[in-house]
Amino acid sequence: VAGHLQLLETLVRSVLSCRIRRPTAQKTRVLFYSHVVQAEALREGGDHFFGEALDIVDAGVPGETLVGYVLHRDSERRSVERILRASPRRWTFVLDHLTLRDVVWTMKTGIRAHVSLGKMYRRLPAIRLGRCRSRLFGRVFVIQQILRRPAVKEFALYRALGRLLRRAAVEVVVYPYEEKGIDRAILRACAEAPRAIRT
């Protein structure tokens, strides 16, 4: 019970950091998905993933691109907003497109997934090294890599991006491929969009 209460606290804290807002949805053809790791890095070096490529694309199709940012630290939001407002680029914070219904869904789905994945180590095969056989690796991996980090942001991103894609009538999504849960959230949101989206 204590473990589930701690999980619930983590989920609530993570989701509420997204702060429900009502952003405006700008029509766009190309959406770039990116992160703001630090406000200072954004000010000095530009976009974390795409750098000057954003300016090149925007010059080729002016007014047709939008950058959807996810903040690593919500405490830097005001600083990041000041930096982005000084740029001619169009941008939005992706998680601002969440609704209250999305927050509730994210919490419920996150808890279900967390509980389900917590049982995973029982189904993992034992690791064999020579004559030694152990199930400890699977147990340690699940505890350290899965149970300590509930997939709240991935579920929240899936819902928020889905809304943004519909509101902005996006045709193309460009994102940094990293083979993570975030990638799968992006691809699923694109696959479920009302119009075909290229990635």
Buried (B, 14 or more C-beta within 10 A) or exposed (E): EEEEEEBBEBBEEBBEBBEBEEBEBBEBBBBBBBBBBBBEEBEEEBBBBBEEEBBEBBEEEEEBBBBBBBBEEBEBBEBBBEBBEEBEBBBBBBBBBBEEEBBEBBBEBBBEBBEEBBEBBEEEEEEEEEEEEEEEEBBEBBEEEBBEEBBBBBBBBBBBBBBBBBBBBBBBBBBBEEEEBBBBBBBBBBEEBEEEBEB
